[in-house]
Amino acid sequence: MYVCLCHSVTDKQIRKAVRQGVGSVEELGQELRVATGCGRCKDCACKIIAEENLALWREDARDGDRHPDLLPVGAPA
């Protein structure tokens, strides 16, 4: 689905960017120009970043790698 209509950015592009190291909406704006137009996509982009970071954390946890800096809020260290 399109998240940023101003710059034609999809949720898949955002998820890919997060997996490549983008960690914030500001960084996403630098990479894909998300939230640099009208700004209506910012909340949705933040949610996608959080979802993808949680998925990455779960993959690491499943593999036995626990990174305290990637723990979701409220998760045991």
Residue, then its C-alpha position, 0 to 999 in steps of 0.5 A: m500500500y502507498v504510505c507517502l502519496c507525495h513521493s509514491v512510497t509504499d510500506k514495502q519500501i519502508r520495511k526494506a529501508v528499515r531492514q537496511g538500517v534506517g531507524s527513524v522517520e528522519e532517516l527515512g525522510q533522507e532515504l525515501r523522502v517520506a514525511t517531507g511533503c505534506g507530513r500526513c504519512k508520518d504517523c503511519a511511517c512511524k508505525i511501520i518502522a516500529e513493526e519492522n523493528l519488532a519483527l527484526w528483534r523477534e528474528d534475532a531472539r529466535d536465533g538466540d541473539r538478544h540485543p538490549d538496544l533493540l528490545p521493544v518497550g517493556a520487554p525483558a532484557 
